[in-house]
Amino acid sequence: MTAVPRSQLVLALMSVFAGLTVVLAVLGFAYSPVALVVALPFGATTYALWYHASGRLRERARRNVRAGRRTTTERGGFGAGPREDWTGPRGGGGGRFGDTRQRRATRRSTGQSMRDAYRTLGLDPDADESAIKRAYREKVKETHPDTEDGSERRFKRVNEAYERLSE
């Protein structure tokens, strides 16, 4: 059995949802307007799957990252407020893990700037993805803590740089 690429699976799912949308829309016009209401979520799902399969979702996310726009919020869901204020149920002290493992959500650090990330990997800002991956692999081999000249701090910095550039 061979593996099917993800994009083909997404397109297959999109086709199924598109077919259901059409059938429900026809039934809605022919018999009952309730079927039209039911067809709306199927149509929205079809559009979302098409947006993902066409690559437009990825490009939009990359444009937002390059423009410096945040793609996620620093708030909890449903207006819960900033995450660093959350201390968990009943003040976060007790619970299933006891006082020793207090779980408190913290704000993600912004990490390195794009310029610092390129500098860390020793690249020019116009480097393509393959050059970034190649430079990352070389730097990881140099800075890994298990190597002779490696250090954990430099290794983490190289990983942060790669994550920043591959967003």
Secondary structure as UniProt FT lines:
FT   HELIX           6..30
FT   HELIX           33..53
FT   TURN            54..55
FT   HELIX           56..66
FT   TURN            67..68
FT   HELIX           77..79
FT   HELIX           83..85
FT   HELIX           89..92
FT   TURN            96..97
FT   HELIX           99..101
FT   HELIX           114..121
FT   TURN            125..126
FT   HELIX           129..143
FT   TURN            145..146
FT   HELIX           152..165
//
